[in-house]
Amino acid sequence: MERYPQLVINTKNLQHNFTCLKEMCRPYNIRITTVVKGFTAVPEACKALWDCHPRAIATSRIDQVQKVKERYPEIITELLRIPALSECDLVVKYADISLNSELAVLQKLNEEALKQGKIHRVILMKDIGDRREGFESEDVMIDVASMVEFGMPGLKLYGIGANFGCYGSVCVSKDKVDWLADIMEKIEAKIGRELDVLSIGGTQSFHNMTEGELNPRVNDIRAGISLITKAEYTWKEDFPERLDAFRIRAEIVELKNKPTMPNGNMGAAALNDVRKYVDWGVRKRGILAFGKQDFGGTEEGLTPLDPQIRIWGSSSDHTMLDLEDCDRDYKLGDIVEFRPNYVVCMYATTSPNVKIKIVDEF
């Protein structure tokens, strides 16, 4: 018997979505580094994406990189989060590429690469104003690039990059990207060769690309949200051929006609959630064995496939549904399906209580 809740990943549709993005990028000579942290780098899904030929498979946690590399050693892996000094040995062992902004970490990576007999590729990050990772000083960044090129034989200076929007809400813009390209050319002049990549993130970059706002030196976009779901807050246009690649399935564990209005002295609900309630009278209500601990704390990221279902709310372990107006006659033990957003996918794949199911059709 199948166990629930489940996150179901349709690898065929995932490949379709990636291929749509890849073909969209082709006229601009841009490749995609596929960011898989949104579904915690489930290895089978990563392999399906790798078969569509991205530049690399990238995620932020070294344990996720490790499980992909151990399962599929042919995959080129990239560590997105700048490495900690304490994990440099694992970074060199399991990640082919890493993003970096600290000289001491680069020196440690070089030491580990020499010890392991490897050449580890590094992308130096510039803080363009988003105030997350990256060199603040352009001159220091250029000097460190020279140190890597001429003084760290265990490393290959692969390129430079920048993060947009993930912390400081700073959008991709022509002036910021032109600035990056200018820094890249200064580094190339200093080391006497061209770098392989100018990498920017994330999904919002596709808008700038199609609007002709990216410097032609940009040849890599790190993106992942667009593989999972439409995200109007970061890329309004999206692409019309999108298919669902992820579904949440949860089981009805109680089915009763109940009043919608709580009865008694009221305070805060679970997780200090202060709610307003509307009295809709007695309604047919289902409870799912699936709650905030599984999907990240907000029901807004769950869209029922049955449009007649209303989500009343949730606690840490339960989600309450209004089934009164549904044409389908739901029964105890029935499975309800949802389209998850990016946040729900991220939390659901992190939860040990949510089973991962790989399919090639829904």
VEXDREN-2710 file (C-alpha; in Angstrom, 1 decimal):
% VEXDREN-2710
k/r/px/py/pz
1/MET/0.0/0.0/0.0
2/GLU/1.3/3.5/-0.9
3/ARG/2.1/5.9/2.0
4/TYR/1.2/9.5/2.1
5/PRO/1.8/12.4/2.0
6/GLN/3.8/12.3/-1.2
7/LEU/5.6/14.7/-3.4
8/VAL/5.4/13.3/-7.0
9/ILE/8.0/14.4/-9.5
10/ASN/7.2/13.9/-13.2
11/THR/10.7/13.7/-14.8
12/LYS/9.3/13.8/-18.3
13/ASN/7.5/17.1/-17.7
14/LEU/10.6/18.4/-15.8
15/GLN/12.7/17.7/-18.9
16/HIS/10.1/19.4/-21.1
17/ASN/10.2/22.6/-19.0
18/PHE/14.0/22.7/-19.0
19/THR/14.1/22.1/-22.8
20/CYS/11.7/25.1/-23.3
21/LEU/14.1/27.3/-21.3
22/LYS/17.2/25.9/-23.0
23/GLU/15.7/26.7/-26.5
24/MET/14.7/30.1/-25.3
25/CYS/18.3/30.8/-24.3
26/ARG/19.9/29.4/-27.5
27/PRO/19.7/32.6/-29.6
28/TYR/21.5/34.5/-26.9
29/ASN/24.4/31.9/-26.5
30/ILE/23.4/31.4/-22.9
31/ARG/23.4/28.0/-21.1
32/ILE/21.6/27.2/-17.9
33/THR/23.1/26.0/-14.7
34/THR/20.2/24.1/-13.3
35/VAL/19.5/24.9/-9.7
36/VAL/17.9/21.9/-7.9
37/LYS/17.8/23.1/-4.3
38/GLY/14.1/23.7/-4.6
39/PHE/13.6/20.0/-4.6
40/THR/16.7/19.2/-2.5
41/ALA/18.5/17.7/-5.4
42/VAL/16.5/14.4/-5.6
43/PRO/19.0/12.4/-7.6
44/GLU/16.6/10.8/-10.1
45/ALA/15.3/14.3/-11.0
46/CYS/18.8/15.6/-11.3
47/LYS/19.7/12.8/-13.7
48/ALA/16.7/13.6/-15.8
49/LEU/17.7/17.2/-16.1
50/TRP/21.4/16.3/-16.8
51/ASP/20.2/14.3/-19.7
52/CYS/18.9/17.5/-21.2
53/HIS/22.5/19.0/-21.2
54/PRO/22.6/22.0/-18.8
55/ARG/26.0/23.5/-18.0
56/ALA/25.9/22.0/-14.5
57/ILE/23.6/20.7/-11.7
58/ALA/23.8/23.2/-8.8
59/THR/22.6/23.3/-5.2
60/SER/23.6/25.1/-2.0
61/ARG/24.3/22.3/0.4
62/ILE/27.3/20.0/0.1
63/ASP/25.3/16.9/1.3
64/GLN/23.0/17.4/-1.6
65/VAL/25.9/17.7/-4.0
66/GLN/27.4/14.5/-2.5
67/LYS/24.3/12.4/-2.9
68/VAL/24.0/13.4/-6.6
69/LYS/27.7/12.8/-7.3
70/GLU/27.8/9.5/-5.5
71/ARG/24.7/8.3/-7.5
72/TYR/25.6/9.8/-10.8
73/PRO/29.4/10.6/-11.0
74/GLU/29.1/11.8/-14.6
75/ILE/27.1/14.8/-13.6
76/ILE/29.0/18.1/-13.4
77/THR/28.1/19.5/-10.0
78/GLU/28.2/23.0/-8.7
79/LEU/28.1/24.3/-5.1
80/LEU/26.1/27.5/-5.0
81/ARG/26.6/28.5/-1.4
82/ILE/30.1/29.8/-0.8
83/PRO/32.0/27.0/0.9
84/ALA/32.8/27.0/4.7
85/LEU/36.4/26.4/5.7
86/SER/35.3/23.3/7.5
87/GLU/33.9/21.6/4.4
88/CYS/36.5/22.4/1.8
89/ASP/37.6/18.7/1.6
90/LEU/34.1/17.6/0.8
91/VAL/33.6/20.5/-1.7
92/VAL/36.7/19.4/-3.7
93/LYS/35.7/15.7/-3.5
94/TYR/32.1/16.1/-4.6
95/ALA/31.7/19.5/-6.4
96/ASP/33.3/20.2/-9.7
97/ILE/32.6/23.9/-9.4
98/SER/32.1/26.3/-6.5
99/LEU/31.2/29.9/-6.0
100/ASN/33.7/31.8/-3.9
101/SER/34.3/35.2/-2.2
102/GLU/37.0/34.5/0.5
103/LEU/40.7/34.3/-0.2
104/ALA/41.3/32.0/2.8
105/VAL/38.7/29.6/1.5
106/LEU/40.2/29.6/-2.0
107/GLN/43.6/28.8/-0.4
108/LYS/42.1/25.9/1.5
109/LEU/40.3/24.6/-1.6
110/ASN/43.7/24.7/-3.4
111/GLU/45.3/22.8/-0.6
112/GLU/42.6/20.1/-0.7
113/ALA/42.6/19.9/-4.5
114/LEU/46.4/19.3/-4.5
115/LYS/45.9/16.7/-1.8
116/GLN/43.2/14.9/-3.8
117/GLY/44.9/15.2/-7.1
118/LYS/42.2/17.3/-8.7
119/ILE/41.6/20.6/-10.4
120/HIS/38.7/22.3/-8.8
121/ARG/36.9/25.1/-10.8
122/VAL/36.0/28.3/-9.0
123/ILE/33.7/31.2/-9.9
124/LEU/34.6/34.5/-8.1
125/MET/31.5/36.3/-6.9
126/LYS/31.0/40.1/-7.0
127/ASP/28.5/41.9/-4.7
128/ILE/26.7/44.2/-7.1
129/GLY/24.5/45.7/-4.4
130/ASP/22.3/42.8/-3.3
131/ARG/24.5/42.5/-0.1
132/ARG/24.8/38.8/0.0
133/GLU/28.0/37.0/-1.0
134/GLY/30.7/38.6/-3.2
135/PHE/33.7/40.8/-3.1
136/GLU/32.9/44.4/-2.2
137/SER/36.0/45.8/-3.8
138/GLU/36.6/45.4/-7.5
139/ASP/40.3/45.9/-7.1
140/VAL/40.5/43.2/-4.4
141/MET/38.5/40.8/-6.6
142/ILE/40.9/41.3/-9.5
143/ASP/43.9/40.8/-7.3
144/VAL/42.5/37.6/-5.9
145/ALA/41.7/36.4/-9.4
146/SER/45.4/36.8/-10.3
147/MET/46.4/34.9/-7.1
148/VAL/44.2/32.0/-8.1
149/GLU/45.5/32.0/-11.7
150/PHE/49.2/32.2/-10.9
151/GLY/49.5/30.9/-7.4
152/MET/46.9/28.1/-6.9
153/PRO/47.7/25.2/-9.2
154/GLY/44.9/23.1/-7.7
155/LEU/42.2/25.5/-8.9
156/LYS/41.0/26.7/-12.3
157/LEU/39.7/30.2/-12.4
158/TYR/36.5/29.3/-14.3
159/GLY/34.7/32.7/-14.3
160/ILE/33.0/35.4/-12.3
161/GLY/29.4/35.8/-11.2
162/ALA/26.9/37.7/-9.2
163/ASN/23.7/37.1/-7.3
164/PHE/20.6/39.2/-7.9
165/GLY/17.5/39.5/-5.7
166/CYS/17.8/36.7/-3.3
167/TYR/18.6/38.9/-0.3
168/GLY/18.6/42.6/-1.1
169/SER/15.8/42.5/-3.7
170/VAL/18.1/44.1/-6.3
171/CYS/17.0/43.3/-9.8
172/VAL/19.1/42.4/-12.8
173/SER/19.8/45.6/-14.8
174/LYS/21.9/46.5/-17.8
175/ASP/24.2/48.8/-15.8
176/LYS/25.0/46.1/-13.2
177/VAL/25.6/43.4/-15.8
178/ASP/27.8/45.7/-17.9
179/TRP/29.8/46.4/-14.7
180/LEU/30.3/42.7/-14.3
181/ALA/31.4/42.3/-17.9
182/ASP/33.9/45.2/-17.4
183/ILE/35.4/43.5/-14.3
184/MET/35.6/40.2/-16.3
185/GLU/37.6/42.0/-19.1
186/LYS/40.0/43.6/-16.6
187/ILE/40.6/40.1/-15.0
188/GLU/41.2/38.6/-18.5
189/ALA/43.7/41.4/-19.3
190/LYS/45.6/40.7/-16.1
191/ILE/45.8/36.9/-16.5
192/GLY/46.2/36.9/-20.3
193/ARG/43.3/34.6/-21.2
194/GLU/39.5/34.5/-21.5
195/LEU/37.4/33.2/-18.7
196/ASP/34.9/30.5/-19.4
197/VAL/31.8/31.9/-17.8
198/LEU/30.0/35.1/-16.7
199/SER/27.3/33.7/-14.5
200/ILE/24.3/35.5/-13.1
201/GLY/21.2/34.3/-11.1
202/GLY/18.4/33.7/-11.1
203/THR/15.1/33.2/-12.9
204/GLN/14.4/36.9/-13.2
205/SER/17.4/37.1/-15.6
206/PHE/15.2/35.5/-18.4
207/HIS/13.2/38.7/-18.6
208/ASN/16.3/40.8/-19.1
209/MET/17.6/38.3/-21.6
210/THR/14.5/38.4/-23.8
211/GLU/14.4/42.2/-23.5
212/GLY/18.0/42.4/-24.8
213/GLU/19.3/43.9/-21.6
214/LEU/22.1/41.4/-20.9
215/ASN/25.7/42.1/-21.9
216/PRO/26.8/39.6/-24.6
217/ARG/29.5/38.3/-22.3
218/VAL/26.8/36.7/-20.0
219/ASN/26.8/33.1/-21.0
220/ASP/25.4/31.3/-17.9
221/ILE/22.1/31.8/-16.0
222/ARG/21.7/30.0/-12.7
223/ALA/17.9/29.2/-12.4
224/GLY/15.6/26.7/-10.7
225/ILE/12.3/28.3/-9.7
226/SER/11.1/28.2/-13.3
227/LEU/11.5/24.5/-13.5
228/ILE/9.1/24.0/-10.6
229/THR/6.4/26.6/-11.0
230/LYS/5.4/29.9/-12.6
231/ALA/6.7/32.7/-10.4
232/GLU/5.2/36.0/-11.4
233/TYR/7.0/37.8/-8.6
234/THR/10.4/37.1/-10.3
235/TRP/9.5/36.4/-14.0
236/LYS/6.0/37.6/-15.1
237/GLU/6.1/36.4/-18.7
238/ASP/7.1/32.8/-18.0
239/PHE/6.7/30.4/-21.0
240/PRO/3.4/29.2/-22.4
241/GLU/4.5/25.5/-22.9
242/ARG/4.9/24.9/-19.1
243/LEU/3.8/21.6/-17.8
244/ASP/3.2/20.5/-14.2
245/ALA/6.3/18.7/-13.0
246/PHE/5.4/18.4/-9.3
247/ARG/2.3/17.3/-7.3
248/ILE/1.5/16.9/-3.7
249/ARG/-0.7/14.1/-2.7
250/ALA/-2.3/13.8/0.8
251/GLU/-4.8/11.4/2.4
252/ILE/-8.2/12.3/4.0
253/VAL/-8.1/11.0/7.6
254/GLU/-11.3/12.6/8.8
255/LEU/-14.5/13.4/6.9
256/LYS/-17.4/15.0/8.8
257/ASN/-20.0/17.7/8.6
258/LYS/-18.9/20.4/11.1
259/PRO/-19.5/24.1/11.9
260/THR/-17.0/26.4/10.3
261/MET/-16.9/28.7/13.3
262/PRO/-14.9/27.7/16.3
263/ASN/-16.7/27.6/19.7
264/GLY/-15.1/28.8/22.8
265/ASN/-12.7/31.5/24.1
266/MET/-10.2/32.1/21.3
267/GLY/-6.5/33.0/21.3
268/ALA/-3.7/32.1/18.8
269/ALA/-3.8/29.0/16.8
270/ALA/-0.8/26.6/16.1
271/LEU/2.5/28.3/15.6
272/ASN/1.1/31.6/17.1
273/ASP/-1.1/32.1/14.0
274/VAL/-3.8/34.7/14.8
275/ARG/-6.7/34.0/12.4
276/LYS/-10.0/35.6/11.5
277/TYR/-12.9/33.1/11.0
278/VAL/-16.1/33.5/8.9
279/ASP/-19.2/31.6/9.8
280/TRP/-20.3/29.6/6.8
281/GLY/-22.5/27.3/8.8
282/VAL/-22.2/23.6/8.8
283/ARG/-20.1/22.3/5.9
284/LYS/-18.6/19.0/4.7
285/ARG/-15.0/19.1/5.9
286/GLY/-12.1/16.8/5.3
287/ILE/-8.8/16.7/7.3
288/LEU/-5.6/15.7/5.5
289/ALA/-2.6/14.1/7.3
290/PHE/-0.4/16.9/6.0
291/GLY/0.5/20.2/7.7
292/LYS/2.7/23.2/8.0
293/GLN/5.7/21.1/9.1
294/ASP/5.5/19.4/5.7
295/PHE/4.9/22.3/3.4
296/GLY/6.5/25.3/5.1
297/GLY/3.9/27.1/7.0
298/THR/1.5/28.7/4.4
299/GLU/-1.4/27.1/2.5
300/GLU/-1.0/29.8/-0.3
301/GLY/1.6/27.5/-1.9
302/LEU/-1.0/24.7/-2.4
303/THR/-3.4/24.8/-5.3
304/PRO/-6.0/21.9/-5.3
305/LEU/-6.3/20.2/-8.7
306/ASP/-10.0/20.1/-7.9
307/PRO/-11.0/23.8/-8.2
308/GLN/-14.1/23.2/-6.1
309/ILE/-12.0/22.5/-3.0
310/ARG/-11.4/25.3/-0.5
311/ILE/-8.5/25.2/2.0
312/TRP/-9.8/26.4/5.4
313/GLY/-6.4/26.4/7.0
314/SER/-3.8/24.2/8.6
315/SER/-1.9/23.3/11.8
316/SER/1.5/21.8/12.0
317/ASP/0.2/18.3/11.1
318/HIS/-3.2/18.7/9.6
319/THR/-4.8/20.6/6.7
320/MET/-8.6/21.3/6.7
321/LEU/-10.5/21.3/3.5
322/ASP/-14.1/22.5/2.6
323/LEU/-15.5/19.8/0.3
324/GLU/-19.2/21.0/0.5
325/ASP/-19.4/22.4/-3.0
326/CYS/-17.4/19.6/-4.8
327/ASP/-19.0/17.5/-7.5
328/ARG/-16.8/14.6/-6.5
329/ASP/-18.2/12.6/-3.5
330/TYR/-15.0/12.5/-1.4
331/LYS/-14.6/9.5/1.0
332/LEU/-12.4/8.7/4.0
333/GLY/-9.0/7.5/2.7
334/ASP/-9.3/9.4/-0.7
335/ILE/-6.2/11.1/-2.0
336/VAL/-6.3/14.9/-2.7
337/GLU/-3.8/16.4/-5.1
338/PHE/-2.3/19.8/-5.2
339/ARG/0.0/21.9/-7.4
340/PRO/2.8/23.1/-5.1
341/ASN/4.8/26.3/-5.4
342/TYR/8.5/26.6/-5.0
343/VAL/8.4/26.9/-1.2
344/VAL/6.2/23.9/-0.8
345/CYS/8.5/21.8/-2.9
346/MET/11.5/22.9/-1.0
347/TYR/10.0/22.1/2.4
348/ALA/8.2/18.9/1.3
349/THR/11.4/17.4/-0.1
350/THR/13.2/18.3/3.1
351/SER/10.7/16.6/5.3
352/PRO/11.4/12.9/6.1
353/ASN/7.7/12.4/6.5
354/VAL/6.9/13.2/2.8
355/LYS/7.6/10.3/0.5
356/ILE/9.2/11.1/-2.9
357/LYS/7.7/9.3/-5.9
358/ILE/9.3/9.5/-9.4
359/VAL/6.9/9.1/-12.4
360/ASP/7.0/9.9/-16.1
361/GLU/3.3/10.7/-16.3
362/PHE/0.6/11.9/-13.9
END
